Amino acid sequence: MRGRGKDALDMKLLEFDSVSLAVDEFGDKSSPPVLLIAGATQSMDWWTPDFCQLLAAEGLYVIRYDQRDTGVSTTSPPGKPDYMGIDLTNDLVRILDALGIAAAHLVGLSMGGGIAQYLGVTEPLRVLTLTLIESSPIGGDSGELPIPDLSLGAAENELPVVSNWNDASSVIDYRVEAERPYQGSFGFDEDRIRAIATIEFGRTKSIESSMLNHFLVAGDSEADPSMVTMPTLVIHSDSDPLFALPHGAALAHMIPRATLLRVHGMGHEAPPPRVWDIVIPALVDHMRGNREIATSGDAGSDE
């Protein structure tokens, strides 16, 4: 694998019976471990190396990985996942066991936040802290929450048709356009998204499986967030078109002693560089046990 500086370790493929999971590590293995869990359809590449390196520079051992049907991990035929949502959660335990980690800080984005919630409830001894980014409750009484913005459905209907999923140009164009509707109020950083999509295409077994299969298993595992006992930080944008801010607020209300960090303009995505000066210190403070985290963040005006 290409080197990415002194804080990056070699990417490796972990083998578990019929399942292979790719992991990438940053920082000192003796430091507190942090496991980053991507959202549906996303490989580890959406947790970019520079983001991981900044966390590692704060004295953390950072792990990102390819979920099934993303990157170079085990892939099922398009539209026919041979696993359930619970298997995606169990994969976290497999990774921790393989790396000799008793418990880790979990950071989950969107569907990854649901996976983190489930593990926090069902395997609390394996979780040091939870951070839930642009996520929503996966069980319990959360009340009536807003539906996704109608613009998302319209945008999905306008996605370019891909006739050949092995054609780099058309697939990368599709991937970029699939991400565009989830932008925040700062606008869409097409160059950055295209660069990530290009890396992802180059190392993914089947982009078609990535785009389809997670949606067929997402949401089949429920757990009451009110049963979470470890310190929890909820990070949520005021401009998330999929899970509007009340979703994050509901999580923070349901989970005992959770903290809600409202981030201006982030949209529904892994925190982009424009908000790293807010998000990374909040993550580090949370993992170090500092409960005096600011409850709102503004990375600048929309002008």
Sequence and secondary structure as in RCSB ss.txt:
>XXXX:A:sequence
MRGRGKDALDMKLLEFDSVSLAVDEFGDKSSPPVLLIAGATQSMDWWTPDFCQLLAAEGLYVIRYDQRDTGVSTT
SPPGKPDYMGIDLTNDLVRILDALGIAAAHLVGLSMGGGIAQYLGVTEPLRVLTLTLIESSPIGGDSGELPIPDL
SLGAAENELPVVSNWNDASSVIDYRVEAERPYQGSFGFDEDRIRAIATIEFGRTKSIESSMLNHFLVAGDSEADP
SMVTMPTLVIHSDSDPLFALPHGAALAHMIPRATLLRVHGMGHEAPPPRVWDIVIPALVDHMRGNREIATSGDAG
SDE
>XXXX:A:secstr
     TTB   EEEEETTEEEEEEEES TTS EEEEE  TT  GGGS HHHHHHHHTTT EEEEE  TTSTTS  
  TT  SS HHHHHHHHHHHHHHTT S EEEEEETHHHHHHHHHHHH GGGEEEEEEES   SSS         H
HHHHHHHTS   S TT HHHHHHHHHHHHGGG  TT   HHHHHHHHHHHHHT S HHHHHHHHHHHTT     G
GG  S EEEEEETT SSS HHHHHHHHHHSTT EEEEETT  SSS  GGGHHHHHHHHHHHHTT     SEE   
   
